[in-house]
Amino acid sequence: MATAVPVSRQKLKIGLIPADGIGKEVIPAARAAIEALGSDIPSQSFEVFTRSGEALPEDTVSTSPALRECDCALFGAVSSPVRKVTGYSSPIVALRKQLDLYANVRPVISVAANPEDKPNVDLIVVRENTECLYVKQETMTVGEHGREARATRLITERASHRIGKMAFEIALGRPRKLVTIIHKSNVLSVTDGLFRDAVRGIEEQIVDSAVYRLFREPQIYDVMVAPNLYGDIISDAAAALVGSLGLVPSVNAGDNFVMGEPVHGSAPDIAGRGIANPLASIRSAALMLRHLGYAAPADRLDKAVDEVIREGQVLTPDLGGKSKTSEVLDAVLKRL
């Protein structure tokens, strides 16, 4: 993976944003895994940002002690309303914009039963993080046929070019070095056409066809680069190929900051029950460390997680097991 945010401090300052739902359970597990790495990484200090009644407290980003003073961060999960709530803005979307974390990088890798076998799924979705329909410019009017809802979709050449650049840099570090652009320019010729032209890859795939082929022949993909909405959908769909959203990590990366984030949501149905899968958060911590240039300790974390999955004795219910969050964490820590 491309290293966008090199860090050379004696002490690594890591911001923790558990948010709500199972984020409060899995982010402490990721912290424990980082601490278990010992001298493999610089000594760490942790700044915990807690909820204060606002979707995104201003002091989380702009004032001291501030997220901007940290070298990196881990974000848990947040429960967003499915219906319109006046004044609400998604905290994670706001953080991505305010910190200019323009790339959401999501590796999806199946763990082979035999460590020497190659996984049949080994791909990375590189999702543009700041534009598309996620600019959230929506209007509601009343027309001849009743209410009419419209949403503005924004695609810019600058954002498309830089997400394409990161995708190609990531691909250069992989054996196949293959980038596939995901778009729908056969219908959205202006917006998706601009994205496709700005990225200028060798391979390209219409998004609906890409989803179909993802389930039929996932091995054809290496690095997939997509606008915000498509990337969100594709990476969640790809998680089904490896068993659970509870296994899939991500980082939100910019040129000056990186924030790990498990792909799963806040899972309010299991929050507080102690059965949330911590492995995606631990993998997100590994991904964050790798992005900062700490490849060896990141590999240790990933290897420990892989061993727990292969053994299959200590797994949370989403993977067919009966273990608690704390038991899975303990199994990972023993392997570290």
C-alpha positions as CSV (number, residue, x, y, z in Angstrom):
1,M,0.0,0.0,0.0
2,A,1.1,3.5,-0.7
3,T,2.4,5.4,2.3
4,A,0.7,8.8,2.3
5,V,1.5,10.0,5.8
6,P,5.0,9.2,6.9
7,V,5.6,9.6,10.7
8,S,8.9,9.8,12.4
9,R,7.9,10.9,16.0
10,Q,9.4,9.3,19.1
11,K,5.8,8.8,20.3
12,L,2.8,8.0,18.2
13,K,-0.3,10.0,19.2
14,I,-3.4,8.1,18.2
15,G,-6.9,9.6,18.3
16,L,-9.7,7.3,19.3
17,I,-13.3,8.1,18.3
18,P,-15.5,5.2,19.5
19,A,-18.7,7.1,18.6
20,D,-21.7,4.8,19.5
21,G,-23.1,1.4,19.0
22,I,-20.5,-1.4,18.9
23,G,-17.8,1.3,18.2
24,K,-17.5,1.6,22.0
25,E,-16.6,-2.1,22.2
26,V,-14.4,-2.7,19.2
27,I,-12.2,0.5,19.3
28,P,-10.9,-0.4,22.8
29,A,-10.0,-3.8,21.3
30,A,-8.1,-2.2,18.5
31,R,-6.2,-0.1,21.1
32,A,-5.3,-3.2,23.1
33,A,-4.0,-4.8,20.0
34,I,-1.8,-1.8,19.1
35,E,-0.4,-1.7,22.7
36,A,0.4,-5.4,22.5
37,L,2.8,-4.7,19.6
38,G,5.3,-3.3,22.2
39,S,8.5,-2.0,20.8
40,D,7.7,-2.8,17.2
41,I,6.2,0.7,17.0
42,P,7.0,3.9,18.8
43,S,5.5,4.3,22.3
44,Q,1.9,5.5,22.0
45,S,-0.3,8.0,23.6
46,F,-4.1,7.9,23.1
47,E,-6.5,10.8,22.9
48,V,-10.1,9.6,23.3
49,F,-12.8,11.8,21.8
50,T,-16.2,11.1,23.3
51,R,-19.7,12.1,22.2
52,S,-21.0,15.3,23.6
53,G,-24.6,15.5,22.2
54,E,-23.5,16.9,18.9
55,A,-23.1,14.8,15.8
56,L,-19.5,16.2,15.4
57,P,-18.3,18.4,18.3
58,E,-16.3,21.3,17.0
59,D,-13.5,20.7,19.4
60,T,-13.0,17.3,18.0
61,V,-11.5,18.8,14.9
62,S,-10.5,22.4,15.5
63,T,-9.5,23.1,19.1
64,S,-7.1,21.7,21.6
65,P,-6.9,18.9,22.5
66,A,-7.7,18.3,18.9
67,L,-7.8,15.5,16.4
68,R,-5.5,17.5,14.2
69,E,-2.8,17.2,16.8
70,C,-2.8,13.4,16.5
71,D,-0.7,11.5,14.0
72,C,-3.7,9.2,13.1
73,A,-7.0,8.1,14.4
74,L,-9.4,5.1,14.7
75,F,-13.1,5.7,14.2
76,G,-15.7,3.2,15.5
77,A,-19.2,3.5,14.2
78,V,-22.1,5.9,14.4
79,S,-25.9,5.4,14.2
80,S,-27.2,7.8,11.5
81,P,-31.0,8.3,11.3
82,V,-32.7,6.8,8.2
83,R,-35.2,9.7,8.1
84,K,-34.4,13.4,7.8
85,V,-33.5,15.0,11.1
86,T,-33.1,18.8,10.9
87,G,-29.6,19.9,11.7
88,Y,-28.1,16.4,11.6
89,S,-24.9,15.8,9.6
90,S,-23.0,12.4,9.5
91,P,-19.9,12.7,11.7
92,I,-17.8,10.4,9.6
93,V,-18.7,12.2,6.4
94,A,-17.9,15.6,8.1
95,L,-14.6,14.3,9.4
96,R,-13.6,13.0,6.0
97,K,-14.3,16.4,4.5
98,Q,-12.8,18.6,7.2
99,L,-9.6,16.5,7.3
100,D,-9.6,16.1,3.5
101,L,-9.5,12.3,3.8
102,Y,-10.2,11.9,0.2
103,A,-9.6,8.2,-0.2
104,N,-11.4,5.3,1.5
105,V,-9.2,2.2,1.1
106,R,-10.9,-1.1,1.8
107,P,-9.0,-4.4,1.3
108,V,-11.1,-7.5,1.1
109,I,-9.1,-10.7,1.5
110,S,-10.3,-14.2,2.2
111,V,-8.3,-16.3,4.7
112,A,-7.4,-19.6,3.1
113,A,-7.7,-22.7,5.4
114,N,-4.1,-23.5,4.6
115,P,-1.7,-20.6,5.2
116,E,0.3,-21.6,2.1
117,D,-2.8,-21.5,-0.2
118,K,-3.6,-18.2,-2.0
119,P,-6.9,-16.5,-1.0
120,N,-9.5,-16.7,-3.7
121,V,-10.5,-13.1,-2.9
122,D,-7.7,-10.6,-2.7
123,L,-8.8,-7.1,-3.8
124,I,-8.7,-3.5,-2.7
125,V,-11.6,-1.0,-3.3
126,V,-10.3,2.5,-3.5
127,R,-13.3,4.8,-3.0
128,E,-13.4,8.5,-3.6
129,N,-14.5,9.9,-0.3
130,T,-15.6,13.5,-0.6
131,E,-17.9,13.9,-3.6
132,C,-20.6,12.1,-5.6
133,L,-24.1,12.1,-4.0
134,Y,-22.4,12.3,-0.6
135,V,-22.2,16.0,-0.9
136,K,-25.7,15.8,0.4
137,Q,-27.3,18.6,-1.6
138,E,-30.9,17.5,-1.7
139,T,-34.1,19.4,-2.3
140,M,-37.8,18.7,-2.0
141,T,-40.3,20.5,-4.1
142,V,-44.0,20.0,-5.0
143,G,-44.8,19.6,-8.6
144,E,-47.6,18.6,-10.9
145,H,-47.4,15.0,-9.7
146,G,-46.8,15.6,-6.0
147,R,-43.5,15.8,-4.1
148,E,-40.3,15.7,-6.2
149,A,-36.9,15.0,-4.5
150,R,-33.7,15.8,-6.2
151,A,-30.0,15.3,-5.3
152,T,-27.0,16.9,-6.8
153,R,-24.1,14.7,-7.7
154,L,-20.7,16.3,-7.8
155,I,-17.7,14.8,-9.7
156,T,-14.6,17.0,-10.2
157,E,-11.5,16.4,-12.2
158,R,-9.3,17.2,-9.3
159,A,-10.9,14.7,-6.9
160,S,-11.1,12.0,-9.6
161,H,-7.4,12.4,-10.6
162,R,-6.1,12.2,-7.1
163,I,-8.1,9.1,-6.2
164,G,-6.9,7.5,-9.4
165,K,-3.3,8.4,-8.5
166,M,-3.7,6.7,-5.1
167,A,-5.2,3.7,-6.7
168,F,-2.3,3.3,-9.1
169,E,0.2,3.8,-6.3
170,I,-1.4,1.1,-4.3
171,A,-1.5,-1.2,-7.3
172,L,2.2,-0.7,-7.9
173,G,2.9,-2.3,-4.6
174,R,0.9,-5.4,-5.5
175,P,2.0,-8.4,-7.7
176,R,-0.7,-8.0,-10.4
177,K,-0.6,-4.2,-10.6
178,L,-4.1,-4.1,-12.1
179,V,-6.5,-1.1,-11.7
180,T,-10.1,-1.4,-12.7
181,I,-12.2,1.8,-13.0
182,I,-15.8,1.3,-11.9
183,H,-18.3,3.7,-13.5
184,K,-21.7,4.0,-15.3
185,S,-20.7,6.3,-18.1
186,N,-22.9,4.5,-20.6
187,V,-25.8,6.3,-18.8
188,L,-24.2,9.1,-16.8
189,S,-21.9,10.2,-19.6
190,V,-21.1,13.6,-18.1
191,T,-20.3,12.8,-14.4
192,D,-19.1,9.2,-14.7
193,G,-17.5,10.1,-18.0
194,L,-15.4,12.7,-16.2
195,F,-14.4,10.3,-13.5
196,R,-13.4,7.6,-16.1
197,D,-11.4,10.1,-18.2
198,A,-9.7,11.7,-15.2
199,V,-8.5,8.3,-13.8
200,R,-7.6,6.9,-17.2
201,G,-7.0,3.2,-16.3
202,I,-6.3,0.3,-18.5
203,E,-9.3,-1.7,-17.3
204,E,-12.8,-0.4,-16.7
205,Q,-16.1,-2.0,-15.8
206,I,-19.7,-0.8,-15.8
207,V,-20.8,-0.8,-12.1
208,D,-23.7,-3.3,-12.4
209,S,-21.6,-5.7,-14.4
210,A,-18.8,-5.2,-11.9
211,V,-21.1,-6.3,-9.0
212,Y,-22.2,-9.4,-11.0
213,R,-18.6,-10.4,-11.9
214,L,-17.5,-9.7,-8.3
215,F,-19.8,-12.5,-7.1
216,R,-19.1,-14.8,-10.0
217,E,-15.3,-14.4,-10.4
218,P,-13.8,-12.1,-7.7
219,Q,-10.3,-13.3,-8.6
220,I,-10.3,-11.1,-11.7
221,Y,-10.1,-8.0,-9.6
222,D,-7.0,-6.5,-8.0
223,V,-7.5,-2.8,-7.3
224,M,-10.9,-1.3,-8.0
225,V,-11.3,2.5,-8.0
226,A,-14.7,4.1,-7.9
227,P,-16.7,7.2,-7.1
228,N,-18.1,7.5,-3.6
229,L,-21.5,5.7,-3.9
230,Y,-20.3,2.8,-6.1
231,G,-17.3,2.3,-3.9
232,D,-19.4,2.1,-0.8
233,I,-21.8,-0.5,-2.3
234,I,-19.1,-2.6,-3.9
235,S,-16.9,-2.9,-0.8
236,D,-19.9,-3.9,1.3
237,A,-20.9,-6.5,-1.3
238,A,-17.4,-7.8,-1.4
239,A,-17.4,-8.3,2.3
240,A,-20.1,-11.0,1.8
241,L,-17.4,-13.0,-0.1
242,V,-15.2,-13.3,2.9
243,G,-17.9,-14.2,5.5
244,S,-18.8,-11.0,7.3
245,L,-18.6,-7.2,7.5
246,G,-16.9,-7.9,10.8
247,L,-13.8,-8.8,9.0
248,V,-13.3,-5.9,6.6
249,P,-11.2,-2.9,7.5
250,S,-10.6,0.4,5.9
251,V,-8.6,3.6,6.2
252,N,-9.7,7.1,5.3
253,A,-6.6,8.6,4.0
254,G,-5.4,12.1,2.8
255,D,-2.0,13.6,2.2
256,N,-1.6,14.6,5.9
257,F,-3.7,12.3,8.0
258,V,-5.0,8.8,8.1
259,M,-8.0,7.3,10.1
260,G,-8.8,3.7,10.4
261,E,-12.4,2.7,10.3
262,P,-14.0,-0.8,10.3
263,V,-16.5,-1.2,7.5
264,H,-19.3,-2.4,9.6
265,G,-21.9,0.0,11.1
266,S,-22.9,0.6,14.6
267,A,-25.1,-2.6,14.8
268,P,-27.5,-1.3,17.5
269,D,-29.2,-4.7,17.7
270,I,-26.1,-6.2,19.3
271,A,-24.6,-3.1,21.0
272,G,-23.8,-3.7,24.6
273,R,-24.1,-7.5,24.4
274,G,-20.4,-8.2,24.2
275,I,-20.6,-10.2,21.0
276,A,-19.4,-7.6,18.4
277,N,-16.6,-8.8,16.2
278,P,-13.4,-6.8,16.9
279,L,-11.4,-8.2,14.0
280,A,-12.3,-5.5,11.5
281,S,-11.2,-2.8,14.0
282,I,-7.9,-4.7,14.6
283,R,-7.4,-5.0,10.9
284,S,-8.2,-1.3,10.5
285,A,-5.5,-0.5,13.1
286,A,-3.1,-2.6,11.1
287,L,-4.0,-0.8,7.9
288,M,-3.6,2.5,9.6
289,L,-0.1,1.6,10.8
290,R,0.9,0.3,7.4
291,H,-0.2,3.6,5.8
292,L,2.1,5.4,8.3
293,G,5.0,3.2,7.2
294,Y,5.0,0.6,10.0
295,A,4.6,-2.5,7.7
296,A,6.2,-5.1,10.0
297,P,3.9,-4.5,13.1
298,A,0.9,-4.2,10.7
299,D,1.8,-7.6,9.3
300,R,2.0,-9.0,12.9
301,L,-1.6,-7.8,13.6
302,D,-2.9,-9.3,10.3
303,K,-1.1,-12.6,10.9
304,A,-2.6,-12.9,14.4
305,V,-6.1,-12.2,13.1
306,D,-5.6,-14.7,10.2
307,E,-4.5,-17.4,12.7
308,V,-7.6,-16.9,14.9
309,I,-9.9,-17.1,11.8
310,R,-8.2,-20.3,10.5
311,E,-8.3,-22.0,13.8
312,G,-12.0,-21.3,14.0
313,Q,-12.4,-22.0,17.7
314,V,-12.9,-18.5,19.0
315,L,-15.3,-16.6,16.7
316,T,-18.2,-14.2,17.3
317,P,-21.7,-15.1,16.2
318,D,-21.5,-13.3,12.8
319,L,-18.9,-15.9,11.8
320,G,-20.9,-18.8,13.2
321,G,-19.2,-18.9,16.6
322,K,-20.3,-18.3,20.2
323,S,-17.4,-16.3,21.6
324,K,-17.5,-12.9,23.2
325,T,-15.7,-9.8,21.9
326,S,-13.3,-10.1,24.8
327,E,-12.5,-13.7,24.1
328,V,-11.7,-13.0,20.4
329,L,-9.5,-10.1,21.5
330,D,-7.7,-12.4,24.0
331,A,-7.1,-15.0,21.2
332,V,-5.5,-12.3,19.0
333,L,-3.4,-10.9,21.9
334,K,-2.1,-14.4,22.7
335,R,-0.8,-14.7,19.1
336,L,1.0,-11.4,19.4
